[in-house]
Every structure is written in structure tokens, then in C-alpha cells.
Amino acid sequence: MKKYYTVSQIAYKLSAHSRSRMVSEDAVYGWVKQGKLHVERIPGNIRGVGKYPFWIEESDLKAFLREMNYDVDRLFPDND
């Protein structure tokens, strides 16, 4: 089964793994607005997803973060 991450979860994950940089939901959504991060709108009947109702499949997120020079192996230690 595919795992999805919301804009809020992405911001939290990136902030939690960086001692010097906090990444906000607005910053992640900025990547969406710039066309860098391609997300899907979350269906209206799913609640509690944060400020922006969008999500991205894990493999696509990992590819994007690699392009942005994030250490994907450190961010996702349990996954291949």
C-alpha cells in the first residue's frame, strides 16, 4: 500500500531533522505554488490534514527531496 504525506507532515519531518532550519507549511506550500512539488488535493471527506489539503505519495516526495539536496536516507530511515 502506498504511503502519502500531507504538506503539514512534510514540514514537520523536515523541521524535526534539521537543527538549524525550521520548515513551515507555508514554505512547503510555496514549493507547490512554484511548481516544484507536485501534490494531489485530498478528498473533502478526509479531515485533520493541516492548513493545506494536499498530499504526495512517498516515492515522489523522496525524489523531490533528493533534488532539493535533503538527506532522504536520514529522513526515511525505516524505508528502502
C-alpha positions in Angstrom: 0.0 0.0 0.0 1.3 3.5 -0.9 2.1 5.9 1.9 1.1 9.5 1.5 2.5 12.6 3.3 0.5 15.9 3.8 2.0 19.3 3.5 1.9 19.5 7.3 3.7 16.2 7.7 6.4 17.2 5.2 7.0 20.4 7.1 7.2 18.6 10.4 9.5 15.9 9.1 11.9 18.4 7.6 12.0 20.6 10.7 12.5 17.7 13.1 15.6 16.5 11.2 17.3 19.9 11.0 18.8 21.6 14.0 19.4 24.9 12.1 16.3 25.2 9.9 12.6 25.2 10.5 10.4 24.4 7.5 6.9 25.8 7.7 3.7 24.6 6.0 3.8 27.8 4.1 7.3 27.1 2.8 6.3 23.6 1.6 3.2 25.1 0.0 5.4 27.7 -1.7 7.2 24.8 -3.4 3.7 23.6 -4.6 2.8 27.1 -5.9 6.2 27.4 -7.7 5.5 24.0 -9.5 8.5 22.3 -7.8 6.4 19.9 -5.7 3.6 18.1 -7.4 0.8 17.1 -5.0 -2.8 15.9 -5.1 -5.7 17.5 -3.5 -7.0 15.5 -0.5 -10.7 14.4 -0.9 -13.1 16.6 1.0 -14.3 13.9 3.4 -10.8 13.4 4.9 -10.3 15.8 7.8 -7.4 16.9 10.1 -4.8 17.4 7.4 -3.5 20.8 8.4 -3.7 24.2 6.7 -3.3 22.9 3.1 -5.4 19.9 2.0 -2.8 18.3 -0.3 -0.7 15.2 -0.2 2.1 13.4 -2.1 3.0 9.8 -2.5 6.2 8.8 -0.6 8.3 7.8 -3.6 7.5 11.1 -5.4 8.4 13.0 -2.2 11.7 11.2 -1.8 12.6 12.0 -5.4 11.8 15.7 -4.9 13.7 15.9 -1.6 16.8 14.3 -3.3 16.6 17.1 -6.0 16.5 19.7 -3.1 19.6 18.1 -1.6 17.9 16.7 1.5 19.3 13.5 3.1 16.5 11.2 2.2 18.1 8.2 4.0 18.1 10.2 7.2 14.6 11.4 6.8 13.1 8.0 6.0 15.4 5.5 7.9 12.8 2.6 8.0 12.2 2.5 4.3 14.1 1.3 1.3 
